[in-house]
Amino acid sequence: MSKATETAVKMIESLPEDVQGQVVAGLRVLVEEARDEAKWDALIEKKKESLIDAARKARKEIEKGKADDMDFDKL
């Protein structure tokens, strides 16, 4: 366990039990959000070159006049 985690545990343990439950519930939300962010970061990093290639292709098509504006009403 890291020092930061040990410190957090000690801080939570110093609270009344009912408050500890509230804090832990809030931490669960934060941890899940951090996991989701990490997954997105990993996915984007993995697909980075493909995304760059797609953007370059789109830019070239726009320059050649082969691209149309997206009609968001049709989505």
Residue, then its C-alpha position, 0 to 999 in steps of 0.5 A: m500500500s502506498k503512503a498516500t493510500e495509508t494516509a487516506v485510510k487513516m483519515i477515513e478511520s478517524l471519522p465516525e462510522d456513518v461518515q466513513g460510509q459516506v466518504v467511501a461511497g464518494l471515493r467509489v465514484l471517484v475511483e470509477e471515474a478515474r478507471d474510465e478515464a484511464k481506459w479512454d486514455a489507453l484506447i486513444e493512445k492505441k488508436k492515435e495513429s489511425l485517428i491522425d491518418a483519418a484526420r489527414k485523409a479528411r483534410k486532403e479531401i476538404e482541400k480537393g473539394k471532395a468533402d461535404d458538410m455533415d448534415f447533423d439532422k440526418l444522424 
